[in-house]
Amino acid sequence: WQLSHLCVRCITRGRGVGRRLLDEARRLAAEAGKPLRLVAPDGHLEARALAARHGLPLDSL
């Protein structure tokens, strides 16, 4: 499974919303027997940091 265009509003950040979205996507991917990968444009630092924090592979969009 690939997850792209994940966005959490600035005012909502830091409250675990993104983590919960990732957890649910990871659960659904696992239920389907597939790995979850993040997809983002090259050089997108926030996506790179998110992928690193959650141990997810990051592919270029």
C-alpha positions as CSV (number, residue, x, y, z in Angstrom):
1,W,0.0,0.0,0.0
2,Q,1.1,3.5,-0.7
3,L,0.1,6.6,1.3
4,S,0.6,10.0,-0.3
5,H,-0.7,13.5,0.3
6,L,-1.0,13.1,4.0
7,C,-1.7,16.5,5.5
8,V,-2.5,17.6,9.1
9,R,-3.3,21.3,9.6
10,C,-0.7,23.3,11.5
11,I,-3.2,24.0,14.3
12,T,-3.8,20.3,14.7
13,R,-0.2,19.1,14.6
14,G,1.4,17.7,17.7
15,R,-1.8,16.0,18.9
16,G,-1.1,12.6,17.4
17,V,-3.5,12.9,14.5
18,G,-0.9,12.0,11.9
19,R,0.3,9.1,14.0
20,R,-3.3,7.7,14.3
21,L,-3.8,8.1,10.6
22,L,-0.6,6.2,9.9
23,D,-1.5,3.5,12.5
24,E,-4.8,2.9,10.8
25,A,-3.3,2.8,7.3
26,R,-0.6,0.4,8.6
27,R,-3.3,-1.8,10.2
28,L,-5.4,-1.9,7.0
29,A,-2.3,-2.7,4.9
30,A,-1.3,-5.5,7.3
31,E,-4.9,-6.8,7.2
32,A,-4.5,-7.0,3.4
33,G,-1.1,-8.7,3.8
34,K,0.7,-5.8,2.2
35,P,3.4,-3.4,3.5
36,L,2.8,0.3,3.8
37,R,5.0,2.8,2.1
38,L,4.9,6.6,2.2
39,V,5.1,8.5,-1.1
40,A,6.2,12.2,-1.3
41,P,7.9,14.6,-3.6
42,D,11.7,14.5,-3.6
43,G,13.2,16.8,-0.9
44,H,10.0,16.9,1.2
45,L,11.6,17.1,4.6
46,E,8.5,16.7,6.7
47,A,7.7,13.4,4.8
48,R,11.2,12.2,5.2
49,A,11.1,12.9,9.0
50,L,7.7,11.2,9.3
51,A,8.9,8.1,7.5
52,A,12.0,7.9,9.7
53,R,10.1,8.4,12.9
54,H,7.7,5.6,12.0
55,G,10.2,3.3,10.3
56,L,8.4,3.4,7.0
57,P,10.0,3.3,3.6
58,L,9.6,6.6,1.6
59,D,9.3,6.6,-2.2
60,S,9.5,9.6,-4.6
61,L,6.3,10.9,-6.1
